[in-house]
Each structure stands twice: as structure tokens, then as C-alpha cells.
């Protein structure tokens, strides 16, 4: 298990993820996944959901949100309505 990053590094990654969402008009998963995702990113040193994706956020996330409504990790979503629709569909 890798060493937990300092608060400055963690906050920089938070800002990067939030800026990416804002730039592309995406939303971040409204649940508790954000903190879990950031912790997992630093634990693995890459996308926690796909070892082939070394950087996060990645360009694939934008295309996945446009086509299926969310990225592979379910961190980014096309919009709140899409999140709600897919959540209801699973229940």
C-alpha cells in the first residue's frame, strides 16, 4: 500500500477533477464516491478502474459520458438527470 499523499497534493487532485467536470459540463457522482475515488487514485497511482488509463481525468471519460451517460468509473456523469435515470433503472 502506498503512502497517503499530503493535503496539498490531495487538494490539487480534487481541483483538477472538479475543473475537468466544469470544463466539459459534467457532474461528479453525487454520492460518497468522490473521496473514495481520490483515495483509490493515489493508492494505485492511476485510474482505479482501468489500469490502462494512466491519467485521470482522461479524454475517454468525456466520450463515455456523451455516449453512455457516465465514465467507466462512474465518477463523471453527463448530467444529474442521467444519473437519476440510471440509478432508478437499477432499483
N, C-alpha and C positions, 0 to 999 in steps of 0.2 A: 504494500500500500504506500502511495507516495505521500510526501509531506503536504500538509494543508497550506495553501498559499496565504500570504498576508492580506490584510483587509484592503490595502491599496490595489493589489493585483485582482482580488475578487471584485472590487467595485469597478475597476476598469473593464473587466469582462461583462459585468452587468450592464454598464453603459454601452458597450459595443453591441450587445444583444438587443437592448432597447432602441438604440439608434437605427439598427438594421430594420427592426419592426416598423419604426416610424418612417424610414426612407421608402419602404415598399408597401406601406399601408396595411401591414399585418397586425394581428393581435398575438399576444403571448398567452399561452394556456392559462385560463383564469383560475385554475386550482393551485395546489401547492407544488406543482411540477417545476417551477422556475428555480427555486433554491436547490431542489434535488438535482436538476439538470446541471446547474453550475458546479455543485459539488462533484458530480459524476464526470463532468468535463475535465476538471483538474485531477481527479483520481486517475483517469485514463490518458489524459494529455491529448485528447482528440474527441471527436463526436462520440458520445457514449453509446449511440445506437447503431453506428455503422463505422467499422474500423477502416473502411476505405476512404472515409471523409476525414481528412486530417485537420481541416479548418472548420470552425463554426463561428459565426454563421456561414453557410455555404450557398453558392448560386443554385444548387439543386433545390434548396428549401423554397425559393421563390417560385420555381416552376411547379413543384409539387403542390404548393398552396393554390396556385392558379388552376391546376388540373384536378386534384382530388380533395382540395379544401384544407389540407394540413401538410406539414412536412413529415418525413419519416418518423421523427422523434415525437411528434405531436406537441412540440414546443410552440411552433408558429402555426397560426391559423389564418385562413383567408379573411374571416370576419367573425363577429360574435354570433350572427345568425347561423352560419355554417357549423360552428362549434355546438350550438344548442341542437340543431337538427341531427347531427351525427350522434350526440350524446343520447337524445331521445330514441333514436333508431336502435341503439344498443340495449336499451332497457326493456 
